[in-house]
């Protein structure tokens, strides 16, 4: 836990990406140098007890200085309640409390031809850094850049076109992007799992999004016999495994048992989840 950071850090910028969706950039060199794709940090508003608890946010990407060293990190969030509404009001030089890096991160794949990143809602946010790591354009947490996949594709489902966020960032990272919308306002009209099932199936799937989408993705992966990992969006209170508020049912030799998403997750092998 020597890389663990708990500090009040300044906001560098906080900009709108899409409807109700923002990207906040935090000046946190120690955290940016320690975190890797799939891990997350807890963010809490400084100097207030309303709301009392922090909120978990996935790493979107780290920010490098002119010498290539991480000095900050980005998270992308959807405004849903009091905490995120107040987060969206923050400006440069305001401060937030953060602690992390937390969680186990995405699997270290090697020699995979095609990785499919499947996102629903705000579930695309952990995937930008992971795509860059897979394609060998960036290294994280002190690891050198090393290409692990020949190509990556983001399968991204949102309610409507106005909610899609960060698509340009993925394309700039050399990720192919396919968008599905519930209302048909852009791309495929229907669910992201329906779009995926009609496409060329990748060799490995990684998903993040609402539970019904994740369950459907796990079922599709099992049917197609494709390895699949899922990053769960379970609500959390502490982020460090103390409160046991974020447990998920995991298959065991004796049936199933609970595992803490913040500590043993948030990334699990889809075949191990007991839906």
C-alpha positions, -999 to 999 in steps of 0.1 A, spaced: 0 0 0 30 23 -3 16 39 -34 -17 48 -16 -25 85 -17 -49 104 5 -48 141 0 -66 173 -9 -57 182 -44 -65 212 -67 -88 211 -97 -70 221 -129 -101 222 -151 -137 209 -151 -153 209 -185 -186 197 -201 -182 169 -226 -219 160 -233 -253 164 -217 -249 161 -179 -214 147 -185 -181 164 -174 -144 157 -173 -125 170 -142 -87 172 -143 -70 169 -109 -34 179 -101 -23 148 -83 12 137 -94 17 109 -68 -17 94 -76 -13 98 -113 21 80 -112 6 50 -92 -28 44 -108 -33 20 -137 -62 13 -161 -93 -2 -144 -84 11 -110 -104 39 -94 -102 67 -68 -126 81 -43 -134 118 -46 -150 138 -18 -159 175 -16 -135 193 7 -147 212 37 -182 200 39 -202 171 54 -230 174 29 -227 150 12 -207 131 38 -193 102 17 -170 102 -12 -179 88 -46 -159 63 -67 -146 74 -101 -127 53 -126 -95 66 -141 -102 81 -175 -65 88 -182 -34 103 -167 -20 137 -179 16 140 -188 40 169 -185 65 179 -212 89 153 -200 63 125 -202 58 122 -165 22 120 -150 13 151 -131 -25 148 -131 -54 126 -140 -89 129 -155 -121 113 -145 -154 116 -165 -187 117 -146 -224 119 -151 -244 143 -130 -269 122 -111 -273 135 -76 -262 161 -50 -225 151 -50 -220 151 -88 -241 183 -91 -218 200 -67 -187 185 -83 -198 200 -116 -198 235 -100 -161 233 -91 -136 255 -109 -99 257 -113 -80 261 -80 -109 246 -60 -98 215 -41 -112 180 -35 -102 151 -12 -90 120 -30 -78 86 -20 -65 58 -42 -55 41 -63 -81 15 -55 -92 -19 -69 -75 -45 -90 -75 -30 -125 -80 -46 -159 -63 -79 -168 -28 -79 -183 -36 -94 -217 -8 -104 -241 -9 -113 -277 -46 -108 -283 -57 -100 -318 -88 -80 -311 -102 -66 -277 -137 -54 -276 -145 -27 -250 -182 -28 -243 -197 3 -225 -232 13 -215 -242 47 -201 -211 62 -184 -193 29 -187 -168 41 -213 -148 60 -187 -124 33 -177 -116 23 -212 -95 51 -227 -64 44 -206 -68 7 -210 -71 10 -248 -39 30 -248 -22 4 -227 -34 -24 -249 -22 -7 -280 12 1 -265 9 39 -268 11 45 -230 25 28 -200 10 32 -165 21 29 -129 57 29 -139 53 1 -164 68 7 -199 45 8 -229 41 -26 -244 16 -35 -271 -7 -63 -260 -35 -62 -287 -34 -58 -325 -66 -36 -323 -93 -25 -300 -129 -15 -306 -153 4 -284 -189 -7 -285 -207 22 -268 -243 23 -259 -261 55 -247 -297 67 -244 -293 92 -272 -266 109 -292 -265 140 -268 -251 117 -240 -221 103 -259 -189 116 -243 -152 111 -252 -157 95 -286 -131 118 -301 -106 108 -275 -110 71 -283 -106 77 -321 -75 98 -315 -61 69 -295 -66 46 -326 -97 29 -312 -125 19 -336 -158 32 -322 -193 19 -328 -222 37 -311 -257 23 -303 -285 46 -291 -318 36 -274 -337 61 -295 -319 56 -328 -306 92 -329 -271 79 -339 -255 47 -350 -272 13 -342 -308 16 -330 -310 -7 -300 -289 -20 -271 -251 -22 -273 -252 -60 -267 -275 -63 -297 -250 -43 -318 -221 -65 -306 -239 -97 -313 -243 -87 -349 -207 -76 -353 -174 -95 -358 -168 -110 -323 -136 -98 -307 -112 -124 -291 -116 -109 -256 -144 -88 -242 -142 -62 -214 -174 -45 -202 -186 -18 -179 -221 -4 -175 -255 -9 -159 -261 -44 -144 -287 -56 -170 -262 -47 -198 -234 -65 -180 -255 -96 -174 -265 -97 -211 -228 -93 -221 -217 -121 -198 -244 -144 -213 -234 -135 -249 -197 -141 -240 -205 -175 -226 -226 -184 -256 -198 -174 -280 -171 -189 -258 -152 -156 -256 -132 -146 -225 -149 -117 -207 -140 -94 -178 -165 -69 -163 -159 -38 -142 -188 -34 -118 -204 -1 -111 -214 -10 -76 -221 19 -52 -194 23 -26 -190 42 7 -154 38 19 -135 24 -12 -110 5 10 -129 -26 20 -139 -16 56 -176 -10 53 -187 -41 32 -213 -20 14 -202 -29 -21 -203 -67 -21 -211 -88 -52 -220 -125 -53 -191 -146 -67 -192 -183 -75 -172 -206 -53 -166 -243 -50 -193 -245 -24 -218 -223 -43 -213 -186 -40 -200 -160 -16 -197 -122 -14 -166 -103 -25 -159 -66 -19 -160 -48 -53 -137 -21 -40 -110 -45 -29 -114 -78 -48 -128 -59 -78 -140 -38 -95 -129 -61 -123 -141 -97 -123 -140 -126 -147 -176 -126 -160 -178 -164 -156 -172 -160 -118 -202 -137 -112 -233 -153 -96 -261 -133 -112 
